[in-house]
Amino acid sequence: MNRSLWRPVTGFASILLFISILMVSCGSDKADSKVVVKIDNDELTLDMLKEMIPEGYRNTLTHEQIQTYIDMWVAKELLYKEAMNQGLHRKEELFKALKKAEKDFLVEAILDSLIRNKIVVSEDEAIEFYERNHDNFLTEKTEIRAQHILVETLQEANAVQRRLSAGEDFEQLAREVSLDYERNDRIDTGYFSEDDVVPEISRYVFRYRSGSTTRPIKSQFGYHVFKILEKRNPNTIRNFEEVRNKIIDRLVNEKREDLYVNYITDLRDKTSIEQNFEYLEELYVGQPDTSRSIVPDTLNFSE
């Protein structure tokens, strides 16, 4: 259950932001779009502006919000031109930062090409993992699965109870009156424990038996009516469907790690690498002289 219902860029990041805007500028066909803003020979076209705005927001932004994106582009262009005028592009530290950014982008690109469409976890693999690891999927506390109706007022909640008592179907009534269904397309809560919901709900709803319907429960969100579908005790094995996605995510990550290790091993075998670990001794001043290995940070694989 969703607990939220119940309960300036600097440094290297700024370089990445600048590069992302620069990539938008370089990757668009200016001849095929209308020019929104022009500074000297540099243009912000309508197509470029669309690329800057996340796709899901393009048709929902106000004029002021769209102007903010335009102002961001103008500011970056002005800063870029001023930096060039001051000769900052010839500074050694900037060159190093840009080279590092380039290296990071290329490493991310090759990792992406390495794993794209190559990591597949079958349903049988997920089921096999589930069957071999039941102890990993035990409930820690008492959990409830319920259907849920949320309304604004006690008067509405009492009307819901009367209609349920008269024999109306809970799910059909929820589709008609529940704010949770209207806003989140949700009737079935899934399984939840006392820790997953606000105290106003948890202190009452867990008193009810499986198959019963609660009296109206007030919270900061309104008035709730629950129909308890199932109540299960601690140390109950969760259903496969509940944990399927987590299992698949875990197996995908394991396969990615194996693929990465094998790929790096192959590259190391084909490459001459000079290592001078004796220079590391100055890092260990005052520490016992034992064998040490350098473990790199875990790499984040992009989808």
C-alpha positions as CSV (number, residue, x, y, z in Angstrom):
1,M,0.0,0.0,0.0
2,N,1.3,3.5,-0.8
3,R,2.4,5.0,2.5
4,S,2.1,8.5,1.0
5,L,-1.6,8.1,0.8
6,W,-1.9,6.6,4.2
7,R,1.3,8.4,5.6
8,P,21.0,25.3,-7.8
9,V,23.3,22.8,-9.6
10,T,27.0,23.1,-9.0
11,G,30.3,21.4,-9.7
12,F,30.4,18.3,-11.9
13,A,26.6,18.1,-12.1
14,S,26.6,21.5,-13.7
15,I,29.0,20.3,-16.4
16,L,26.7,17.3,-17.1
17,L,23.7,19.6,-17.3
18,F,25.6,21.9,-19.7
19,I,26.6,18.9,-21.9
20,S,23.0,17.6,-21.9
21,I,21.7,21.0,-23.2
22,L,24.7,21.1,-25.7
23,M,23.7,17.7,-27.0
24,V,20.2,18.9,-27.5
25,S,21.5,21.8,-29.5
26,C,23.8,19.6,-31.6
27,G,21.4,16.8,-32.2
28,S,18.4,18.7,-33.7
29,D,17.7,19.5,-37.3
30,K,17.3,23.3,-37.1
31,A,16.1,23.5,-40.8
32,D,13.0,21.5,-40.0
33,S,11.7,23.5,-37.1
34,K,10.7,27.0,-36.1
35,V,13.3,29.2,-34.4
36,V,12.0,30.2,-30.9
37,V,15.1,32.1,-29.8
38,K,18.3,33.1,-31.6
39,I,21.5,34.4,-30.1
40,D,24.1,35.3,-32.7
41,N,24.3,32.1,-34.8
42,D,22.9,29.8,-32.1
43,E,19.2,28.9,-32.3
44,L,16.7,27.3,-30.0
45,T,14.2,25.6,-32.2
46,L,10.8,24.3,-31.4
47,D,12.0,20.7,-31.8
48,M,15.0,21.4,-29.5
49,L,12.6,22.9,-26.9
50,K,10.4,19.8,-27.0
51,E,13.5,17.6,-26.4
52,M,14.3,19.6,-23.3
53,I,10.9,19.1,-21.8
54,P,10.1,15.6,-20.4
55,E,7.6,14.0,-22.8
56,G,4.9,13.4,-20.1
57,Y,4.8,17.1,-19.3
58,R,4.9,18.7,-22.8
59,N,1.1,19.2,-23.1
60,T,0.5,20.1,-19.5
61,L,2.9,23.0,-18.8
62,T,1.8,26.6,-18.4
63,H,3.2,29.5,-20.5
64,E,5.3,30.5,-17.5
65,Q,6.7,27.0,-17.1
66,I,7.6,26.8,-20.8
67,Q,9.3,30.2,-20.5
68,T,11.4,28.8,-17.7
69,Y,12.9,26.2,-20.1
70,I,13.5,28.9,-22.6
71,D,15.2,31.1,-20.0
72,M,17.4,28.1,-19.0
73,W,18.6,27.7,-22.6
74,V,19.3,31.4,-22.9
75,A,21.2,31.6,-19.6
76,K,23.3,28.6,-20.6
77,E,24.1,30.2,-24.0
78,L,25.0,33.5,-22.5
79,L,27.2,31.9,-19.9
80,Y,28.9,29.7,-22.5
81,K,29.7,32.6,-24.7
82,E,31.0,34.7,-21.8
83,A,33.2,31.7,-20.7
84,M,34.6,31.5,-24.2
85,N,35.2,35.2,-24.3
86,Q,37.2,34.9,-21.0
87,G,39.2,32.0,-22.4
88,L,38.0,29.6,-19.7
89,H,37.8,26.8,-22.3
90,R,41.6,26.9,-22.3
91,K,41.8,26.3,-18.5
92,E,43.4,22.9,-17.7
93,E,41.0,22.1,-14.9
94,L,38.0,22.5,-17.3
95,F,39.6,20.3,-19.9
96,K,40.2,17.6,-17.3
97,A,36.6,17.8,-16.1
98,L,35.3,17.6,-19.7
99,K,37.5,14.6,-20.5
100,K,36.2,12.9,-17.3
101,A,32.6,13.6,-18.3
102,E,33.3,12.3,-21.8
103,K,34.9,9.1,-20.3
104,D,31.9,8.6,-18.0
105,F,29.4,9.0,-20.9
106,L,31.3,6.5,-23.0
107,V,31.6,4.0,-20.2
108,E,27.9,4.3,-19.6
109,A,27.3,3.9,-23.3
110,I,29.3,0.7,-23.6
111,L,27.7,-0.8,-20.5
112,D,24.3,0.0,-21.9
113,S,25.1,-1.7,-25.3
114,L,26.5,-4.6,-23.4
115,I,23.4,-5.4,-21.4
116,R,20.7,-4.1,-23.8
117,N,18.4,-6.9,-24.8
118,K,20.8,-9.5,-23.4
119,I,19.4,-9.9,-19.9
120,V,16.3,-12.1,-19.8
121,V,14.8,-13.8,-16.8
122,S,12.2,-16.4,-17.6
123,E,9.1,-17.1,-15.5
124,D,10.5,-20.5,-14.8
125,E,13.7,-19.0,-13.4
126,A,11.7,-16.7,-11.1
127,I,9.5,-19.6,-9.9
128,E,12.5,-21.8,-9.2
129,F,14.2,-19.1,-7.2
130,Y,11.0,-18.5,-5.2
131,E,10.7,-22.3,-4.5
132,R,14.3,-22.5,-3.3
133,N,14.1,-19.4,-1.1
134,H,10.8,-19.5,0.7
135,D,12.5,-18.3,3.9
136,N,13.3,-15.0,2.2
137,F,9.6,-14.3,1.6
138,L,8.1,-14.7,5.1
139,T,5.9,-12.0,6.6
140,E,7.3,-10.3,9.6
141,K,4.1,-9.0,11.1
142,T,0.3,-9.6,10.8
143,E,-0.8,-8.4,7.4
144,I,-4.2,-7.6,5.9
145,R,-5.4,-7.5,2.3
146,A,-8.6,-5.4,1.9
147,Q,-10.8,-3.5,-0.5
148,H,-11.1,0.2,0.3
149,I,-13.5,3.0,-0.1
150,L,-12.5,6.6,0.7
151,V,-15.0,9.5,1.0
152,E,-14.7,13.1,2.3
153,T,-17.4,13.2,5.1
154,L,-18.8,11.0,7.8
155,Q,-22.2,11.5,6.2
156,E,-21.0,9.9,3.0
157,A,-19.2,7.1,4.9
158,N,-22.5,6.3,6.8
159,A,-24.3,6.2,3.4
160,V,-21.7,3.8,2.1
161,Q,-22.3,1.5,5.1
162,R,-26.1,1.5,4.6
163,R,-25.7,0.6,1.0
164,L,-23.3,-2.2,1.8
165,S,-25.7,-3.5,4.5
166,A,-28.5,-3.5,1.9
167,G,-26.4,-5.9,-0.2
168,E,-24.7,-3.7,-2.7
169,D,-21.4,-5.0,-4.1
170,F,-18.3,-3.4,-2.4
171,E,-16.2,-3.2,-5.5
172,Q,-19.0,-1.7,-7.6
173,L,-19.8,0.8,-4.9
174,A,-16.1,1.7,-4.7
175,R,-16.0,2.4,-8.4
176,E,-18.9,4.8,-8.0
177,V,-18.0,6.8,-4.9
178,S,-14.4,6.1,-3.7
179,L,-11.9,9.0,-4.0
180,D,-9.1,6.5,-3.9
181,Y,-10.5,4.8,-7.0
182,E,-11.1,8.1,-8.7
183,R,-7.6,9.4,-8.1
184,N,-5.5,6.2,-8.1
185,D,-7.7,3.6,-9.8
186,R,-7.3,1.6,-6.6
187,I,-9.8,-0.6,-4.7
188,D,-7.7,-3.5,-3.6
189,T,-5.1,-2.4,-1.1
190,G,-2.8,-5.4,-1.5
191,Y,-1.2,-6.7,1.7
192,F,-0.2,-4.2,4.4
193,S,1.0,-4.3,8.0
194,E,0.4,-1.8,10.8
195,D,3.7,0.0,9.8
196,D,2.4,0.6,6.3
197,V,-0.6,2.8,7.1
198,V,-1.2,5.8,9.3
199,P,-1.9,5.1,13.0
200,E,-5.5,6.4,12.7
201,I,-6.2,3.4,10.4
202,S,-3.9,0.7,11.9
203,R,-5.3,1.0,15.4
204,Y,-8.8,0.1,14.2
205,V,-8.6,-1.9,11.0
206,F,-6.5,-4.8,12.4
207,R,-9.2,-5.5,15.0
208,Y,-11.5,-6.8,12.3
209,R,-11.7,-10.4,11.1
210,S,-11.3,-11.7,7.6
211,G,-14.6,-11.2,5.7
212,S,-15.9,-8.3,7.8
213,T,-16.5,-4.7,6.8
214,T,-15.2,-1.9,9.1
215,R,-17.2,1.0,10.4
216,P,-16.0,4.4,9.0
217,I,-12.5,5.2,10.1
218,K,-11.4,8.8,10.1
219,S,-7.9,9.9,9.0
220,Q,-6.3,13.1,7.6
221,F,-7.4,11.9,4.1
222,G,-11.1,11.5,4.9
223,Y,-13.3,8.6,6.0
224,H,-12.4,5.0,5.1
225,V,-14.4,1.9,4.9
226,F,-12.6,-1.4,4.5
227,K,-13.7,-4.9,3.5
228,I,-11.2,-7.4,5.0
229,L,-10.4,-9.9,2.3
230,E,-7.7,-11.8,4.1
231,K,-5.7,-11.6,7.3
232,R,-2.4,-13.5,7.7
233,N,-0.1,-14.2,10.6
234,P,3.6,-13.5,10.9
235,N,5.9,-16.1,9.2
236,T,3.5,-16.7,6.4
237,I,5.1,-17.3,3.0
238,R,4.1,-14.5,0.6
239,N,2.5,-15.5,-2.6
240,F,4.7,-15.7,-5.7
241,E,2.8,-12.9,-7.5
242,E,3.5,-10.5,-4.6
243,V,7.3,-11.0,-4.9
244,R,7.6,-11.8,-8.6
245,N,8.9,-8.4,-9.6
246,K,11.4,-8.2,-6.8
247,I,12.7,-11.7,-7.7
248,I,13.1,-10.8,-11.4
249,D,14.9,-7.5,-10.4
250,R,17.3,-9.5,-8.2
251,L,18.0,-12.1,-10.9
252,V,18.5,-9.4,-13.6
253,N,21.0,-7.7,-11.3
254,E,22.8,-11.0,-10.7
255,K,23.0,-11.7,-14.4
256,R,24.2,-8.1,-15.1
257,E,27.0,-8.5,-12.5
258,D,28.1,-11.8,-14.0
259,L,28.0,-10.4,-17.5
260,Y,30.0,-7.3,-16.3
261,V,32.6,-9.5,-14.5
262,N,33.1,-11.8,-17.5
263,Y,33.4,-8.9,-19.9
264,I,36.0,-7.1,-17.7
265,T,37.9,-10.3,-17.3
266,D,38.0,-10.8,-21.0
267,L,39.2,-7.2,-21.6
268,R,41.9,-7.6,-18.9
269,D,43.1,-10.9,-20.6
270,K,43.5,-9.1,-23.9
271,T,45.2,-6.0,-22.4
272,S,48.7,-5.3,-21.0
273,I,48.2,-3.6,-17.7
274,E,51.2,-2.3,-15.8
275,Q,50.7,-2.2,-12.0
276,N,53.0,-0.6,-9.4
277,F,51.3,-1.4,-6.2
278,E,54.4,-0.7,-4.2
279,Y,53.5,3.0,-4.5
280,L,50.4,2.3,-2.4
281,E,52.4,1.8,0.7
282,E,52.3,5.4,1.6
283,L,48.6,5.1,2.0
284,Y,49.0,2.5,4.7
285,V,51.3,4.3,7.1
286,G,50.7,3.1,10.6
287,Q,48.6,0.1,9.5
288,P,49.6,-3.6,9.7
289,D,51.5,-4.8,6.6
290,T,49.0,-7.3,5.3
291,S,47.9,-8.1,1.8
292,R,45.3,-5.7,0.4
293,S,43.1,-5.5,-2.6
294,I,41.5,-2.5,-4.1
295,V,37.8,-3.0,-4.7
296,P,36.2,-0.6,-7.2
297,D,32.9,1.0,-6.5
298,T,29.9,-0.9,-7.8
299,L,28.9,0.3,-11.2
300,N,25.3,1.4,-11.8
301,F,23.9,-0.2,-14.9
302,S,21.3,1.9,-16.8
303,E,18.2,0.2,-18.1
